[in-house]
């Protein structure tokens, strides 16, 4: 009786489920966890239709990668929550939409939410995302120069999103035009990404995103290896696996991290549209 065993990477049916095992061997624990979740989820190609993952990816983990920490620090130094667009969103989304206009000079009304009580708000970051976020900052990987590590395998490109908390006060009224000051004393930051294997609809007819070259027998993955035992994996392979072998499994979903909160002391003024 032969002791020869077929290479799992030789067949798409077994190749895709085998990838998380290679990831774990390579120390890509977060990436493996997310892919294992995808393999178990019900078949779905629209991330927002699935229950989001709010526990696997943590901010401290993401910030342990220098290229992510650099973007985070730069955005903090730039105070992206005070950009012209962010100010507009704060006024329209956190004040006007919620009708939080102070009606008496000197009156303050609290605005915003940063989800400070993590225990209370754990698992609800996606609700904060819809109701409270006011700005974002992209983190982009470089396909040729970024290392093939846990971050690259788990998220690749993603965005930081920003929450603010503070108050709005009425300063004065002149000629019927109220003047307001917004003060921000806390900022919350989290990351969000969509875990899917969809290609751009315009390009997918010609090319599918490459997701590494894998070797099951050697428990290895790389960007460029070629030769016997190495298999190219692309987005389309996951879609094909879901269709042919998934048996109702293979589900896209959204990823939300926890919220990192820090104190600040920022303010801006604007002429309102009235509080009547």
Secondary structure, 3 states (H helix, E strand, C coil): CCCCCCCHHHCHHHHHHHHHHHHHHCCCHHHHHHHHHHHHCECECCHHHCCCECCCCCHHHHHCCHHHHHHHHHHHHHCHHHCHHHHHHHHHHHHHCCCCCCCCCCCEEEEECCCCCHHHHCCCHHHHHHHCCCEEEEECCCCCCCCCCHHHHHCCCEEEEEEEEEEEEEEEEECCEEEEEEEEEEEEEEEEEEECCCCCCCCCCCCCCEEEEEECCCCEEECCCCCCCCEEEEHHHHHHHHHHCCCCECECEEEECCCEEEEEEEEEEEECCCCC
